[in-house]
């Protein structure tokens, strides 16, 4: 185990290497200044980097990167009636990290992120004692996760999205999953939170799928500078990388993955086991870009996850 301290900020981070893929686990203790960020915001990556430098990394110059996430996600039920939220993380490369936060000011959550966006390389764990990289900024970068109320979220690329630019605080779009996990109990609460902010992106804009333990789900999108919501209309809901709103023919990148998953879930009337959901995800990756496949049980507040290069290993975690 590696331990990183920032005594000035009263932050302690414990990191364990779980596998040689590599895949890591993090326990984060301390205030990552989300409330301050929500008040100040950032209009571009330079401003966000400056915020992180001042509040978490002790004024060291940092390099936050981002990549296109050609992902998929769907909601369904298992045979017991539990609500499932399944998600593929597809991108060019990833160094996956599981993160659990220990902060009394936010809801408990379990999430996954990719540390290469925080300046890690595959051997960075070995040198954390002398170079902590941007590890202390990890709470801001979850790609998907679940909180103690069974609210789950995932971000996916939507290249045609146009973000709002109203008279509101602006946030880095990659931080929205953290906002939602920390502060939303339901889909409707998540939507209300997102509506409070403008967004900016680095490489490509995003849309977001959210689902809750009540069985509600929605895809939050941004069309012509306005937030639009697509709620589920069946016992399942699917999203890939094209805008769902006003797109009945599902034109765009990810149409094939969407229709493959739709065909299977329609046959099953939206009922699928967690193991079968994992298999459905693995059959619909972007070849060469697959990084992880996760199935969250929103009823039990648990997740099954497996990673490329070691698909025979299935990890299970509970909140």
C-alpha contacts under 8 A as a table, 3 or more apart, distances in Angstrom:
res1	aa1	res2	aa2	distance
1	X	14	X	6.77
1	X	15	X	5.63
1	X	16	X	4.68
1	X	17	X	7.13
2	X	14	X	5.82
2	X	15	X	5.16
2	X	16	X	6.47
2	X	125	X	7.81
2	X	128	X	7.27
2	X	129	X	7.53
3	X	12	X	7.03
3	X	13	X	5.60
3	X	14	X	4.61
3	X	15	X	6.35
3	X	129	X	7.97
4	X	12	X	5.76
4	X	13	X	5.07
4	X	14	X	6.57
4	X	128	X	7.71
4	X	129	X	7.46
4	X	132	X	7.14
5	X	10	X	7.53
5	X	11	X	5.76
5	X	12	X	4.66
5	X	13	X	6.50
6	X	9	X	5.45
6	X	10	X	5.80
6	X	11	X	5.12
6	X	12	X	6.57
6	X	56	X	7.93
6	X	57	X	7.95
7	X	10	X	4.75
7	X	11	X	6.44
8	X	11	X	7.96
9	X	30	X	7.87
9	X	31	X	7.68
9	X	55	X	7.58
9	X	56	X	6.87
10	X	30	X	6.05
10	X	31	X	7.55
11	X	28	X	7.62
11	X	29	X	5.72
11	X	30	X	4.51
11	X	31	X	6.75
11	X	32	X	7.99
11	X	136	X	8.00
12	X	28	X	6.28
12	X	29	X	5.11
12	X	30	X	6.48
13	X	26	X	6.84
13	X	27	X	5.79
13	X	28	X	4.66
13	X	29	X	6.05
13	X	136	X	7.43
14	X	26	X	5.60
14	X	27	X	5.15
14	X	28	X	6.59
15	X	24	X	6.83
15	X	25	X	5.60
15	X	26	X	4.52
15	X	27	X	6.58
16	X	24	X	5.64
16	X	25	X	5.21
16	X	26	X	6.55
17	X	20	X	7.64
17	X	22	X	7.31
17	X	23	X	6.21
17	X	24	X	4.52
17	X	25	X	6.48
17	X	125	X	7.86
18	X	22	X	7.43
18	X	23	X	5.50
18	X	24	X	5.15
18	X	25	X	6.67
19	X	22	X	5.33
19	X	23	X	5.25
19	X	24	X	7.13
20	X	23	X	6.65
21	X	309	X	6.74
21	X	310	X	7.17
22	X	95	X	6.61
22	X	96	X	7.42
22	X	122	X	6.88
23	X	95	X	6.52
23	X	96	X	5.26
23	X	97	X	6.01
24	X	96	X	6.42
24	X	97	X	4.70
24	X	98	X	6.31
25	X	97	X	5.40
25	X	98	X	4.63
25	X	99	X	6.06
26	X	97	X	6.87
26	X	98	X	5.93
26	X	99	X	4.71
26	X	100	X	6.33
27	X	99	X	6.03
27	X	100	X	5.18
27	X	101	X	6.06
27	X	102	X	7.33
28	X	99	X	7.24
28	X	100	X	6.30
28	X	101	X	4.87
28	X	102	X	5.94
29	X	101	X	6.40
29	X	102	X	5.06
29	X	103	X	6.55
30	X	102	X	6.93
30	X	103	X	6.16
31	X	34	X	7.80
31	X	103	X	6.70
32	X	55	X	7.81
32	X	56	X	6.85
32	X	136	X	7.84
32	X	137	X	7.42
32	X	139	X	7.07
33	X	36	X	5.28
33	X	37	X	6.30
33	X	55	X	7.05
34	X	37	X	4.98
34	X	38	X	6.15
34	X	179	X	7.97
35	X	38	X	5.19
35	X	39	X	6.50
36	X	39	X	5.25
36	X	40	X	6.23
37	X	40	X	5.08
37	X	41	X	5.23
37	X	42	X	7.96
37	X	51	X	7.61
38	X	41	X	5.45
38	X	169	X	7.50
38	X	171	X	7.55
39	X	169	X	7.27
40	X	169	X	7.14
41	X	48	X	7.63
41	X	169	X	5.59
41	X	170	X	5.23
41	X	171	X	5.19
41	X	172	X	7.95
42	X	45	X	7.39
42	X	47	X	5.15
42	X	48	X	5.24
42	X	51	X	7.99
42	X	169	X	7.70
42	X	170	X	5.60
42	X	171	X	5.44
42	X	172	X	6.67
43	X	47	X	6.42
43	X	48	X	7.58
43	X	170	X	5.56
43	X	171	X	6.69
43	X	172	X	7.43
43	X	199	X	7.72
43	X	200	X	6.49
44	X	47	X	5.47
44	X	48	X	6.42
44	X	172	X	7.19
44	X	200	X	6.40
44	X	201	X	7.62
44	X	202	X	8.00
45	X	48	X	4.96
45	X	49	X	5.90
45	X	64	X	7.84
45	X	172	X	7.31
45	X	201	X	7.94
45	X	202	X	7.03
46	X	49	X	5.10
46	X	50	X	6.11
47	X	50	X	4.99
47	X	51	X	6.23
48	X	51	X	5.06
48	X	52	X	6.34
48	X	172	X	7.12
49	X	52	X	5.13
49	X	53	X	6.08
49	X	62	X	6.67
49	X	63	X	7.51
49	X	64	X	6.92
50	X	53	X	5.01
50	X	54	X	6.18
51	X	54	X	5.34
51	X	55	X	6.04
52	X	55	X	5.30
52	X	56	X	5.31
52	X	57	X	6.29
52	X	137	X	6.75
53	X	56	X	5.84
53	X	57	X	4.77
53	X	58	X	5.81
53	X	59	X	4.50
53	X	60	X	5.83
53	X	61	X	6.64
53	X	62	X	6.95
54	X	57	X	6.50
54	X	58	X	5.72
54	X	59	X	5.03
55	X	58	X	6.68
55	X	59	X	7.87
56	X	136	X	6.19
56	X	137	X	6.69
57	X	60	X	5.91
57	X	134	X	7.14
57	X	136	X	6.74
57	X	137	X	7.76
62	X	133	X	7.94
62	X	134	X	7.05
63	X	118	X	7.16
63	X	119	X	6.39
64	X	117	X	5.95
64	X	118	X	5.50
64	X	119	X	6.65
64	X	134	X	8.00
65	X	116	X	7.95
65	X	117	X	4.83
65	X	118	X	6.78
65	X	119	X	7.51
66	X	117	X	5.69
66	X	202	X	6.56
66	X	203	X	6.47
67	X	91	X	7.19
67	X	92	X	7.74
67	X	117	X	7.93
67	X	203	X	6.16
67	X	204	X	7.70
68	X	91	X	6.32
68	X	92	X	7.91
68	X	157	X	6.23
68	X	203	X	6.60
68	X	204	X	6.22
69	X	89	X	6.96
69	X	90	X	5.73
69	X	91	X	4.99
69	X	156	X	5.69
69	X	157	X	5.21
70	X	89	X	7.35
70	X	90	X	5.20
70	X	91	X	5.98
70	X	156	X	6.53
70	X	157	X	5.90
70	X	240	X	7.42
70	X	241	X	6.28
70	X	254	X	7.83
70	X	286	X	7.33
71	X	87	X	7.49
71	X	88	X	5.44
71	X	89	X	5.14
71	X	90	X	4.97
71	X	91	X	7.59
71	X	156	X	5.51
71	X	157	X	7.09
71	X	240	X	5.84
71	X	241	X	6.70
71	X	285	X	7.71
71	X	286	X	7.92
72	X	87	X	5.74
72	X	88	X	5.14
72	X	89	X	7.14
72	X	90	X	8.00
72	X	156	X	7.16
72	X	238	X	7.59
72	X	239	X	5.82
72	X	240	X	4.34
72	X	241	X	7.26
72	X	254	X	7.98
72	X	257	X	7.58
72	X	258	X	7.73
72	X	281	X	7.93
72	X	285	X	7.90
73	X	85	X	7.31
73	X	86	X	5.40
73	X	87	X	4.18
73	X	88	X	6.22
73	X	154	X	7.64
73	X	209	X	7.47
73	X	238	X	5.81
73	X	239	X	5.42
73	X	240	X	6.47
74	X	85	X	5.94
74	X	86	X	5.26
74	X	87	X	6.58
74	X	236	X	6.88
74	X	237	X	5.34
74	X	238	X	4.24
74	X	239	X	6.32
75	X	83	X	7.37
75	X	84	X	5.48
75	X	85	X	4.54
75	X	86	X	6.16
75	X	211	X	7.56
75	X	217	X	7.49
75	X	236	X	5.08
75	X	237	X	5.21
75	X	238	X	6.67
76	X	83	X	6.11
76	X	84	X	5.16
76	X	85	X	6.70
76	X	235	X	6.31
76	X	236	X	4.64
76	X	237	X	7.14
76	X	265	X	7.92
76	X	270	X	5.15
76	X	271	X	6.00
76	X	272	X	6.89
77	X	80	X	7.78
77	X	81	X	5.50
77	X	82	X	5.45
77	X	83	X	4.68
77	X	84	X	5.42
77	X	235	X	7.62
77	X	236	X	7.69
77	X	270	X	6.16
77	X	271	X	4.84
77	X	272	X	6.16
77	X	273	X	7.75
78	X	81	X	5.31
78	X	82	X	5.42
78	X	83	X	6.71
78	X	84	X	6.91
78	X	271	X	5.17
78	X	272	X	4.88
78	X	273	X	4.91
78	X	274	X	6.86
79	X	82	X	7.38
79	X	271	X	6.22
79	X	272	X	6.68
79	X	273	X	6.56
82	X	297	X	6.66
82	X	298	X	7.06
82	X	299	X	5.34
82	X	300	X	7.57
83	X	213	X	6.57
83	X	215	X	6.18
83	X	297	X	5.86
83	X	298	X	5.37
83	X	299	X	5.76
84	X	274	X	7.54
84	X	295	X	6.61
84	X	296	X	5.60
84	X	297	X	4.77
84	X	298	X	5.96
84	X	299	X	7.91
85	X	152	X	7.21
85	X	211	X	7.08
85	X	295	X	5.71
85	X	296	X	4.99
85	X	297	X	6.54
85	X	298	X	7.08
86	X	277	X	6.88
86	X	278	X	7.53
86	X	281	X	7.51
86	X	293	X	7.53
86	X	294	X	5.68
86	X	295	X	4.24
86	X	296	X	6.10
87	X	144	X	7.92
87	X	154	X	7.33
87	X	281	X	7.07
87	X	293	X	5.77
87	X	294	X	5.28
87	X	295	X	6.41
88	X	281	X	6.16
88	X	282	X	7.76
88	X	285	X	6.81
88	X	290	X	7.49
88	X	291	X	7.63
88	X	292	X	5.92
88	X	293	X	4.53
88	X	294	X	6.53
89	X	143	X	7.93
89	X	290	X	6.43
89	X	291	X	5.55
89	X	292	X	5.23
89	X	293	X	6.32
90	X	285	X	6.76
90	X	286	X	6.34
90	X	289	X	4.98
90	X	290	X	4.47
90	X	291	X	5.47
90	X	292	X	7.24
91	X	94	X	7.15
91	X	289	X	4.80
91	X	290	X	6.48
91	X	291	X	6.81
92	X	288	X	7.55
92	X	289	X	5.01
92	X	290	X	7.94
93	X	116	X	7.99
93	X	289	X	6.85
93	X	291	X	7.18
94	X	114	X	5.23
94	X	115	X	7.03
94	X	116	X	6.13
94	X	291	X	6.44
95	X	113	X	7.98
95	X	114	X	4.89
95	X	115	X	5.20
95	X	116	X	5.70
95	X	120	X	7.77
95	X	121	X	7.69
95	X	122	X	6.81
96	X	112	X	6.74
96	X	113	X	5.70
96	X	114	X	4.51
96	X	115	X	6.29
97	X	112	X	5.56
97	X	113	X	5.35
97	X	114	X	5.96
97	X	115	X	6.60
98	X	110	X	7.16
98	X	111	X	5.77
98	X	112	X	4.58
98	X	113	X	6.66
99	X	110	X	5.93
99	X	111	X	5.39
99	X	112	X	6.09
99	X	113	X	7.64
99	X	138	X	7.94
99	X	139	X	7.54
100	X	108	X	7.64
100	X	109	X	6.03
100	X	110	X	4.95
100	X	111	X	6.73
101	X	108	X	6.63
101	X	109	X	6.57
101	X	110	X	7.49
101	X	139	X	7.69
102	X	108	X	7.20
103	X	106	X	5.96
103	X	107	X	7.97
103	X	108	X	7.67
104	X	107	X	7.49
106	X	182	X	4.89
106	X	183	X	6.57
107	X	147	X	6.37
107	X	148	X	6.30
107	X	181	X	6.97
107	X	182	X	4.94
107	X	183	X	6.54
108	X	147	X	5.54
108	X	148	X	5.30
108	X	182	X	7.27
108	X	319	X	7.65
109	X	145	X	7.05
109	X	146	X	5.60
109	X	147	X	3.95
109	X	148	X	5.96
109	X	181	X	6.52
109	X	182	X	7.38
109	X	319	X	6.98
110	X	145	X	5.56
110	X	146	X	5.56
110	X	147	X	6.33
110	X	319	X	6.73
111	X	142	X	5.87
111	X	143	X	7.36
111	X	144	X	5.69
111	X	145	X	3.85
111	X	146	X	6.37
112	X	142	X	5.45
112	X	143	X	5.94
112	X	144	X	5.77
112	X	145	X	6.25
113	X	138	X	7.76
113	X	141	X	6.03
113	X	142	X	4.61
113	X	143	X	5.24
113	X	144	X	7.34
114	X	117	X	6.23
114	X	118	X	7.82
114	X	141	X	7.84
114	X	142	X	7.87
114	X	143	X	7.76
115	X	118	X	5.08
115	X	119	X	6.86
115	X	120	X	5.52
115	X	121	X	7.94
115	X	135	X	7.78
115	X	138	X	7.66
116	X	119	X	5.23
116	X	120	X	4.52
116	X	121	X	5.99
117	X	120	X	7.07
118	X	133	X	6.94
118	X	134	X	5.08
118	X	135	X	6.68
118	X	137	X	7.55
118	X	138	X	7.40
119	X	133	X	5.90
119	X	134	X	6.25
120	X	123	X	7.86
120	X	124	X	5.56
120	X	133	X	6.48
120	X	134	X	7.71
121	X	124	X	5.15
122	X	125	X	7.48
123	X	126	X	5.76
123	X	127	X	7.41
124	X	127	X	5.39
124	X	128	X	6.20
125	X	128	X	5.34
126	X	129	X	7.74
127	X	130	X	5.74
127	X	131	X	6.01
127	X	132	X	7.70
128	X	131	X	4.83
128	X	132	X	4.65
128	X	133	X	7.42
129	X	132	X	6.66
132	X	135	X	5.95
132	X	136	X	7.97
134	X	137	X	5.60
134	X	138	X	7.25
135	X	138	X	5.47
136	X	139	X	7.55
137	X	140	X	5.98
137	X	141	X	7.63
138	X	141	X	5.63
138	X	142	X	7.63
139	X	142	X	6.74
139	X	178	X	6.91
140	X	174	X	7.32
140	X	175	X	5.14
140	X	178	X	5.91
141	X	174	X	6.00
141	X	175	X	5.91
141	X	177	X	7.72
141	X	178	X	7.14
142	X	145	X	6.95
142	X	174	X	7.61
142	X	175	X	7.52
142	X	177	X	6.17
142	X	178	X	6.40
143	X	154	X	5.74
143	X	155	X	5.81
143	X	174	X	7.79
143	X	177	X	6.95
144	X	152	X	7.29
144	X	153	X	5.42
144	X	154	X	4.20
144	X	155	X	6.68
144	X	177	X	6.96
145	X	152	X	5.56
145	X	153	X	5.78
145	X	154	X	6.87
145	X	177	X	7.80
145	X	181	X	7.30
146	X	150	X	6.06
146	X	151	X	5.54
146	X	152	X	4.25
146	X	153	X	6.74
146	X	181	X	6.58
146	X	296	X	7.41
146	X	298	X	7.61
146	X	301	X	7.15
147	X	150	X	5.51
147	X	151	X	5.54
147	X	152	X	6.63
147	X	181	X	5.58
147	X	182	X	7.41
147	X	301	X	7.49
147	X	319	X	7.66
148	X	151	X	7.40
148	X	301	X	6.75
148	X	319	X	6.59
149	X	185	X	5.52
149	X	186	X	7.90
149	X	212	X	7.74
149	X	213	X	7.05
149	X	301	X	7.70
150	X	185	X	7.36
150	X	212	X	5.53
150	X	213	X	4.91
150	X	297	X	7.97
150	X	298	X	4.55
150	X	299	X	6.36
150	X	300	X	7.71
150	X	301	X	5.55
151	X	181	X	7.04
151	X	184	X	7.11
151	X	185	X	5.81
151	X	186	X	6.01
151	X	187	X	7.24
151	X	210	X	7.17
151	X	211	X	5.78
151	X	212	X	4.26
151	X	213	X	6.31
151	X	298	X	6.83
152	X	181	X	7.20
152	X	210	X	5.60
152	X	211	X	5.36
152	X	212	X	6.24
152	X	296	X	7.74
152	X	298	X	7.27
153	X	177	X	6.18
153	X	180	X	7.43
153	X	181	X	7.41
153	X	208	X	6.90
153	X	209	X	5.62
153	X	210	X	4.45
153	X	211	X	6.65
154	X	177	X	6.88
154	X	208	X	5.71
154	X	209	X	5.44
154	X	210	X	6.74
155	X	174	X	7.84
155	X	177	X	7.23
155	X	206	X	6.34
155	X	207	X	5.97
155	X	208	X	4.58
155	X	209	X	6.61
156	X	206	X	5.40
156	X	207	X	5.55
156	X	208	X	6.17
156	X	240	X	7.01
156	X	241	X	6.47
157	X	204	X	6.55
157	X	205	X	5.98
157	X	206	X	4.35
157	X	207	X	6.23
157	X	241	X	5.52
158	X	161	X	5.69
158	X	204	X	7.24
158	X	205	X	5.72
158	X	206	X	4.80
158	X	207	X	5.70
158	X	241	X	5.07
158	X	242	X	5.57
158	X	243	X	6.28
159	X	204	X	5.65
159	X	205	X	5.64
159	X	206	X	7.06
159	X	241	X	7.55
159	X	242	X	7.44
160	X	205	X	7.48
160	X	223	X	7.88
160	X	242	X	7.60
160	X	243	X	7.09
161	X	205	X	5.90
161	X	206	X	6.84
161	X	207	X	7.52
161	X	221	X	6.96
161	X	222	X	5.15
161	X	223	X	5.61
161	X	224	X	7.51
161	X	243	X	7.38
162	X	205	X	7.46
162	X	222	X	5.48
162	X	223	X	5.45
162	X	224	X	5.42
162	X	225	X	5.02
162	X	226	X	7.61
163	X	198	X	6.84
163	X	199	X	5.98
163	X	200	X	7.14
163	X	205	X	7.80
163	X	222	X	5.49
163	X	223	X	7.23
163	X	224	X	7.40
163	X	225	X	4.80
163	X	226	X	6.75
163	X	227	X	7.64
164	X	198	X	5.36
164	X	199	X	6.79
164	X	222	X	7.23
164	X	224	X	7.83
164	X	225	X	4.09
164	X	226	X	5.40
164	X	227	X	7.10
165	X	168	X	7.62
165	X	198	X	5.59
165	X	199	X	7.57
165	X	225	X	6.72
166	X	198	X	6.61
168	X	196	X	6.88
168	X	197	X	5.51
168	X	198	X	5.98
169	X	196	X	7.68
169	X	197	X	5.33
169	X	198	X	6.01
170	X	197	X	5.56
170	X	198	X	4.31
170	X	199	X	5.11
170	X	200	X	6.99
171	X	175	X	7.11
171	X	176	X	7.82
171	X	197	X	6.68
171	X	198	X	6.22
171	X	199	X	4.89
171	X	200	X	6.37
172	X	175	X	5.69
172	X	176	X	7.57
172	X	199	X	5.73
172	X	200	X	5.21
172	X	201	X	6.16
173	X	176	X	5.65
173	X	199	X	5.39
173	X	200	X	5.73
173	X	201	X	5.76
173	X	205	X	7.61
173	X	206	X	7.31
174	X	177	X	6.92
174	X	201	X	7.67
175	X	178	X	5.45
175	X	179	X	6.52
176	X	179	X	4.96
176	X	180	X	6.15
176	X	194	X	7.31
177	X	180	X	5.09
177	X	181	X	6.03
178	X	181	X	5.14
178	X	182	X	5.97
179	X	182	X	5.36
179	X	183	X	6.09
179	X	184	X	7.89
179	X	193	X	7.84
180	X	183	X	5.41
180	X	184	X	5.21
180	X	190	X	5.59
180	X	193	X	7.26
180	X	194	X	7.95
181	X	184	X	6.06
183	X	190	X	7.79
184	X	187	X	7.43
184	X	189	X	5.28
184	X	190	X	5.18
184	X	193	X	7.72
185	X	189	X	6.49
185	X	190	X	7.53
185	X	212	X	7.39
186	X	189	X	5.22
186	X	190	X	6.33
186	X	211	X	7.41
186	X	212	X	5.42
186	X	213	X	7.67
186	X	214	X	7.79
186	X	216	X	7.93
187	X	190	X	5.05
187	X	191	X	6.28
187	X	210	X	6.05
187	X	211	X	5.79
187	X	212	X	5.92
187	X	216	X	6.48
187	X	217	X	6.27
187	X	218	X	6.97
188	X	191	X	5.10
188	X	192	X	6.27
189	X	192	X	5.11
189	X	193	X	6.22
190	X	193	X	5.13
190	X	194	X	6.30
190	X	210	X	7.59
191	X	194	X	5.26
191	X	195	X	6.21
191	X	220	X	7.28
192	X	195	X	5.17
192	X	196	X	6.77
193	X	196	X	5.52
193	X	197	X	7.72
194	X	197	X	5.92
195	X	198	X	7.89
195	X	227	X	7.10
200	X	205	X	7.77
201	X	204	X	6.18
201	X	205	X	5.62
202	X	205	X	7.75
206	X	221	X	7.67
207	X	219	X	7.01
207	X	220	X	5.76
207	X	221	X	4.92
207	X	222	X	7.24
207	X	243	X	7.98
208	X	219	X	5.56
208	X	220	X	5.11
208	X	221	X	6.78
209	X	217	X	7.33
209	X	218	X	5.82
209	X	219	X	4.41
209	X	220	X	6.29
209	X	239	X	7.40
210	X	217	X	5.59
210	X	218	X	5.54
210	X	219	X	6.41
210	X	220	X	7.78
211	X	215	X	6.98
211	X	216	X	5.63
211	X	217	X	4.04
211	X	218	X	6.50
212	X	215	X	5.75
212	X	216	X	5.60
212	X	217	X	6.49
212	X	298	X	6.54
213	X	216	X	7.35
213	X	298	X	5.13
213	X	299	X	5.48
216	X	231	X	7.86
216	X	232	X	7.43
217	X	231	X	6.00
217	X	232	X	5.88
217	X	237	X	7.42
218	X	229	X	6.53
218	X	230	X	5.45
218	X	231	X	4.25
218	X	232	X	5.98
218	X	237	X	7.92
219	X	229	X	5.85
219	X	230	X	5.19
219	X	231	X	6.51
219	X	239	X	7.46
220	X	227	X	6.96
220	X	228	X	6.13
220	X	229	X	4.98
220	X	230	X	6.74
221	X	227	X	5.70
221	X	228	X	5.23
221	X	229	X	6.25
221	X	230	X	7.96
221	X	243	X	7.16
221	X	245	X	7.61
222	X	225	X	6.06
222	X	226	X	5.31
222	X	227	X	4.47
222	X	228	X	5.81
223	X	226	X	5.31
223	X	227	X	6.44
223	X	228	X	6.75
228	X	245	X	7.22
229	X	245	X	7.61
230	X	244	X	7.21
230	X	245	X	6.56
232	X	235	X	7.52
232	X	236	X	6.75
232	X	237	X	5.40
233	X	236	X	7.67
233	X	237	X	7.49
234	X	237	X	6.82
234	X	270	X	7.87
235	X	269	X	6.92
235	X	270	X	5.13
236	X	265	X	7.27
236	X	270	X	5.21
238	X	258	X	6.64
238	X	261	X	7.64
238	X	262	X	7.23
239	X	242	X	7.80
239	X	244	X	7.53
239	X	258	X	6.70
240	X	253	X	7.74
240	X	254	X	5.39
240	X	255	X	7.46
240	X	257	X	7.19
240	X	258	X	6.16
241	X	252	X	7.18
241	X	253	X	5.53
241	X	254	X	5.30
241	X	255	X	7.95
242	X	250	X	7.10
242	X	251	X	6.86
242	X	252	X	4.96
242	X	253	X	5.64
242	X	254	X	6.54
242	X	255	X	7.47
243	X	246	X	7.99
243	X	247	X	6.83
243	X	250	X	7.79
243	X	252	X	7.70
244	X	247	X	5.42
244	X	248	X	7.57
244	X	250	X	6.78
245	X	248	X	8.00
247	X	250	X	5.27
247	X	251	X	6.74
250	X	255	X	6.09
251	X	255	X	6.32
252	X	255	X	5.95
254	X	257	X	5.26
254	X	258	X	6.11
255	X	258	X	5.08
255	X	259	X	6.16
256	X	259	X	5.27
256	X	260	X	6.12
257	X	260	X	5.14
257	X	261	X	6.25
257	X	284	X	5.59
257	X	285	X	7.77
258	X	261	X	5.40
258	X	262	X	6.02
259	X	262	X	4.86
259	X	263	X	5.98
260	X	263	X	5.30
260	X	264	X	6.54
260	X	284	X	7.46
261	X	264	X	5.23
261	X	265	X	6.10
261	X	280	X	7.02
261	X	284	X	7.62
262	X	265	X	5.18
262	X	266	X	5.80
263	X	266	X	5.25
263	X	267	X	6.28
264	X	267	X	5.26
264	X	268	X	6.41
265	X	268	X	5.00
265	X	269	X	5.95
265	X	270	X	4.93
265	X	271	X	7.06
265	X	272	X	7.59
266	X	269	X	4.95
266	X	270	X	6.13
267	X	270	X	7.76
268	X	271	X	5.39
268	X	272	X	6.77
272	X	276	X	6.22
272	X	277	X	6.22
273	X	276	X	5.14
273	X	277	X	6.05
274	X	277	X	4.96
274	X	278	X	6.30
274	X	295	X	6.45
274	X	304	X	7.72
275	X	278	X	5.09
275	X	279	X	6.40
276	X	279	X	4.94
276	X	280	X	6.11
277	X	280	X	5.00
277	X	281	X	6.21
277	X	295	X	6.92
278	X	281	X	5.11
278	X	282	X	6.23
278	X	293	X	6.52
278	X	294	X	6.87
278	X	295	X	6.46
279	X	282	X	5.01
279	X	283	X	6.21
280	X	283	X	5.22
280	X	284	X	6.55
281	X	284	X	5.25
281	X	285	X	6.56
281	X	293	X	6.34
282	X	285	X	5.67
282	X	293	X	6.83
285	X	289	X	7.44
285	X	290	X	5.66
286	X	289	X	5.44
286	X	290	X	5.91
287	X	290	X	6.30
290	X	308	X	6.16
291	X	307	X	5.74
291	X	308	X	5.14
292	X	305	X	6.93
292	X	306	X	5.67
292	X	307	X	4.28
292	X	308	X	5.93
293	X	305	X	5.65
293	X	306	X	5.51
293	X	307	X	6.47
294	X	303	X	6.66
294	X	304	X	5.61
294	X	305	X	4.22
294	X	306	X	6.58
295	X	303	X	5.49
295	X	304	X	5.19
295	X	305	X	6.40
296	X	301	X	7.19
296	X	302	X	5.72
296	X	303	X	4.19
296	X	304	X	6.46
297	X	300	X	5.51
297	X	301	X	5.60
297	X	302	X	5.18
297	X	303	X	5.94
298	X	301	X	4.93
298	X	302	X	6.87
300	X	318	X	7.84
301	X	318	X	5.98
301	X	319	X	5.84
302	X	316	X	7.18
302	X	317	X	5.55
302	X	318	X	4.20
302	X	319	X	6.27
303	X	316	X	5.63
303	X	317	X	5.39
303	X	318	X	6.54
304	X	314	X	6.47
304	X	315	X	5.59
304	X	316	X	4.59
304	X	317	X	6.75
305	X	314	X	5.68
305	X	315	X	5.29
305	X	316	X	6.56
306	X	310	X	7.26
306	X	311	X	5.58
306	X	312	X	7.62
306	X	313	X	6.11
306	X	314	X	4.85
306	X	315	X	6.32
307	X	310	X	5.68
307	X	311	X	5.52
307	X	313	X	7.65
308	X	311	X	5.53
310	X	313	X	5.78
311	X	314	X	7.06
